[in-house]
């Protein structure tokens, strides 16, 4: 907008048009630059930013001593960790069902914090291992079924059921998995595959990936909005009003994009549609307006 406004005020746009060049010609470099910046943002800057975001989340959890409950998706299943100041559980499950409420083929390892006198240390000692066929998350506890409990220096004990206290709940369990902002563009497809294979909802990560693929189109749409607000000749007046309209249109596109992304992340709309619809709509509307203004 600044570049085209300066060209317009100096009557350079009028000279360009008088020489026989249409708006399509001098908008082509702007479109090419927007595509290049969009690709740079998605393919290069995003992976770098994701690494920084991941480091920030880890360091914040360490400094504030939060994150007692951690979840991650791996190639061989789902890993969870829960605990408090005195003990912690490391939980592994081959598969997840019922939106994270049910774990299948579960292994739990309980560890107890060691004390030096009355002072707690950072070391933990093994307490027991539990192998269960399934674990169902209820209010305040895991309900284990068909399990084998292994205690140190004791024979394995088979039980039909066992309750393990937990501070997790079904609403926040999935939120403890990796944030989409901490996973780079190149790692997202593999992570989405692993998440789906584990039986978890991958809508947030799928939406993030499609949003990154649509970034070049979004940049082009934003560039065309800026150009449309400045193509009106200076001598015809109304430039300030068009500039204000362009700014409002850009802000509106941002909120429309965020709202659509929320729909895609929650599964209310297909992620490809939610990610690509806003920038494509604005792009085609801008191109149609330019065609109408320039070509009649």
C-alpha positions in Angstrom: 0.0 0.0 0.0 2.8 2.4 0.8 4.6 1.6 -2.5 1.6 2.1 -4.7 0.5 5.2 -2.8 3.8 6.8 -3.5 3.7 5.8 -7.1 0.2 7.2 -7.4 1.0 10.5 -5.7 3.9 11.1 -8.1 1.6 10.3 -11.0 3.9 7.4 -12.0 0.9 5.0 -12.2 -0.7 7.4 -14.6 2.5 7.5 -16.7 2.7 3.7 -16.7 -0.9 3.4 -17.9 -0.5 6.1 -20.5 2.4 4.2 -21.9 0.1 1.3 -22.7 0.8 -1.0 -19.7 -2.2 -2.4 -17.9 -2.4 -3.0 -14.1 -1.8 -6.7 -14.8 1.8 -5.9 -15.9 2.9 -3.9 -12.9 1.0 -6.1 -10.5 2.9 -9.2 -11.7 6.1 -8.5 -9.7 4.0 -7.9 -6.6 2.2 -11.2 -7.1 5.5 -13.0 -7.7 7.1 -11.4 -4.6 4.1 -12.4 -2.5 4.3 -16.0 -3.6 8.0 -16.1 -2.9 7.6 -14.6 0.6 4.7 -17.1 1.3 6.9 -20.1 0.3 9.8 -18.7 2.3 7.5 -18.3 5.3 6.1 -21.8 5.1 9.1 -23.8 4.0 11.9 -22.0 5.8 10.8 -19.7 8.5 8.1 -21.9 9.9 10.4 -24.9 10.8 12.8 -22.5 12.4 10.0 -20.8 14.4 8.6 -24.2 15.4 11.9 -25.2 16.9 12.1 -22.0 18.9 8.4 -22.5 20.1 9.2 -26.0 21.2 12.3 -24.8 23.1 10.2 -22.0 24.7 7.5 -24.4 25.9 10.1 -26.8 27.3 12.0 -24.1 29.1 8.9 -22.4 30.4 7.7 -25.7 31.9 11.1 -26.3 33.5 11.4 -22.8 35.0 7.8 -22.7 36.3 7.9 -26.3 37.3 4.8 -27.0 35.4 4.1 -29.8 32.9 3.8 -32.6 35.5 1.5 -34.2 33.0 3.1 -34.5 29.6 1.9 -36.4 26.5 3.6 -37.3 23.2 2.9 -39.3 20.1 5.6 -41.7 18.9 5.9 -44.3 16.2 5.2 -47.1 18.6 2.2 -45.6 20.3 1.3 -42.9 22.9 3.4 -41.8 25.9 2.0 -40.0 28.9 3.4 -38.8 32.1 1.5 -37.7 35.2 2.5 -37.1 38.7 2.9 -34.8 41.7 5.7 -33.8 44.0 6.0 -37.3 45.5 5.4 -39.7 42.7 5.0 -40.0 39.0 3.6 -42.4 36.4 5.0 -43.1 32.9 2.2 -44.5 30.8 2.5 -46.1 27.4 -0.4 -47.3 25.2 -0.4 -48.9 21.8 -3.6 -47.3 20.7 -6.2 -44.7 21.9 -10.0 -44.9 21.5 -13.0 -42.8 22.5 -11.2 -39.4 21.9 -8.5 -40.2 24.3 -10.6 -41.6 27.1 -9.6 -45.2 26.6 -6.0 -46.6 26.2 -5.3 -50.1 24.9 -2.4 -52.4 25.6 -1.2 -50.2 28.5 2.0 -50.2 30.4 2.4 -48.1 33.6 5.6 -47.5 35.5 5.3 -45.9 38.9 8.3 -44.1 40.6 8.6 -42.6 44.0 10.7 -39.5 44.8 13.7 -40.1 47.0 14.4 -38.0 50.1 17.7 -37.0 51.7 16.5 -36.9 55.3 13.4 -34.7 55.0 14.6 -32.9 51.9 13.3 -34.1 48.5 15.8 -34.9 45.8 15.4 -34.9 42.0 15.9 -38.7 42.0 13.1 -41.3 41.7 13.0 -45.0 42.6 11.1 -47.7 40.8 7.9 -48.8 42.7 5.9 -51.0 40.4 5.0 -51.8 36.8 1.5 -52.5 35.6 0.6 -54.1 32.3 -3.1 -53.8 31.5 -5.3 -54.7 28.6 -7.1 -51.4 28.7 -7.3 -48.2 30.8 -10.4 -46.0 30.9 -10.1 -42.4 32.1 -12.8 -41.6 34.6 -13.3 -38.6 36.9 -10.1 -38.5 39.0 -8.7 -42.0 38.2 -7.7 -44.5 35.6 -9.8 -47.7 35.6 -7.4 -50.6 34.6 -8.8 -53.9 33.4 -7.2 -57.3 33.0 -3.9 -56.3 34.4 -0.7 -57.8 35.8 1.0 -55.9 38.6 4.8 -56.4 39.1 6.3 -55.3 42.5 10.0 -55.5 43.3 11.1 -59.0 44.7 7.5 -60.3 44.4 5.9 -62.6 41.9 3.6 -60.9 39.3 0.0 -60.6 40.5 -2.9 -60.8 38.1 -6.0 -58.7 38.8 -9.3 -58.0 37.1 -9.3 -54.3 37.8 -7.4 -51.6 39.5 -7.9 -47.8 40.0 -5.0 -45.4 39.7 -5.5 -41.8 40.8 -4.9 -39.1 38.1 -5.3 -35.4 37.7 -6.1 -35.7 34.0 -9.5 -35.4 32.6 -11.0 -36.2 29.2 -11.4 -32.5 28.2 -7.8 -31.5 28.7 -6.0 -34.8 27.9 -5.7 -34.1 24.2 -4.6 -30.5 24.8 -1.5 -31.9 26.5 -0.1 -33.3 23.3 2.3 -31.2 21.2 1.0 -27.8 20.1 0.7 -27.5 16.3 2.9 -24.4 16.6 5.8 -26.5 17.8 5.8 -28.8 14.8 7.5 -27.6 11.6 6.1 -27.8 8.1 8.2 -30.7 7.0 7.5 -32.7 10.2 3.7 -32.2 10.2 2.7 -35.0 7.6 4.6 -37.6 9.6 3.2 -36.4 12.9 -0.3 -36.4 11.5 0.1 -40.0 10.3 1.5 -41.1 13.7 -1.4 -39.3 15.6 -4.0 -41.0 13.4 -2.4 -44.4 13.8 -2.5 -43.9 17.5 -6.3 -43.4 17.3 -6.1 -39.7 18.2 -7.8 -36.7 16.5 -5.4 -35.0 14.2 -7.7 -32.1 13.1 -5.5 -29.4 14.7 -2.3 -30.6 13.0 -4.1 -31.2 9.7 -5.5 -27.7 9.8 -2.1 -26.3 10.6 -0.5 -28.1 7.6 -3.2 -26.9 5.2 -2.9 -23.4 6.6 0.8 -23.4 5.8 0.2 -24.6 2.3 -2.3 -21.8 1.7 0.1 -19.1 3.0 1.4 -18.1 -0.5 -2.2 -17.6 -1.7 -3.0 -15.6 1.5 0.1 -13.4 0.8 -1.0 -12.8 -2.8 -4.6 -11.9 -1.6 -3.2 -9.4 0.9 -0.9 -7.9 -1.7 -3.8 -7.4 -4.1 -5.9 -5.8 -1.4 -3.2 -3.3 -0.9 -2.9 -2.7 -4.6 -6.7 -2.2 -5.0 -6.8 0.4 -2.4 -4.2 2.5 -4.3 -5.1 2.0 -8.0 -7.6 4.9 -8.0 -5.9 8.0 -9.6 -4.9 10.7 -7.2 -6.7 13.5 -9.1 -10.0 11.6 -8.7 -9.9 11.9 -4.9 -11.1 9.4 -2.4 -7.7 7.9 -1.8 -7.8 8.2 1.9 -11.1 6.4 2.0 -9.8 3.6 -0.2 -6.7 3.3 2.1 -9.0 2.9 5.1 -11.1 0.4 3.3 -8.0 -1.6 2.4 -6.9 -1.7 6.0 -10.3 -2.8 7.2 -10.4 -5.4 4.5 -7.0 -6.8 5.6 -8.1 -6.9 9.2 -11.4 -8.6 8.2 -9.5 -11.2 6.2 -7.3 -11.9 9.2 -10.3 -12.5 11.5 -12.1 -14.5 8.8 -9.0 -16.7 8.4 -8.7 -17.2 12.2 -12.4 -18.1 12.5 -12.2 -20.5 9.7 -9.1 -22.1 11.2 -11.0 -22.6 14.5 -13.7 -24.4 12.6 -11.2 -26.7 10.9 -9.2 -27.4 14.1 -12.3 -28.5 15.9 -13.5 -30.7 13.1 -16.6 -28.5 12.4 -15.3 -28.0 8.8 -13.0 -30.0 6.6 -9.4 -28.6 7.1 -8.7 -28.1 3.4 -11.9 -26.1 3.0 -11.3 -24.1 6.2 -7.7 -23.3 5.3 -8.1 -22.5 1.5 -11.5 -20.9 1.3 -10.7 -17.4 2.9 -7.6 -16.7 0.8 -9.1 -18.1 -2.4 -12.3 -16.1 -1.9 -10.4 -12.8 -1.4 -7.9 -13.6 -4.3 -10.7 -14.3 -6.8 -12.7 -11.3 -5.6 -9.6 -9.0 -6.0 -8.8 -10.4 -9.5 -12.4 -10.0 -10.6 -12.4 -6.4 -9.3 -9.2 -5.6 -11.2 -10.5 -7.2 -14.3 -13.6 -5.1 -14.1 -11.7 -1.9 -13.5 -9.0 -2.5 -16.1 -10.7 -4.5 -18.8 -14.3 -3.4 -18.4 
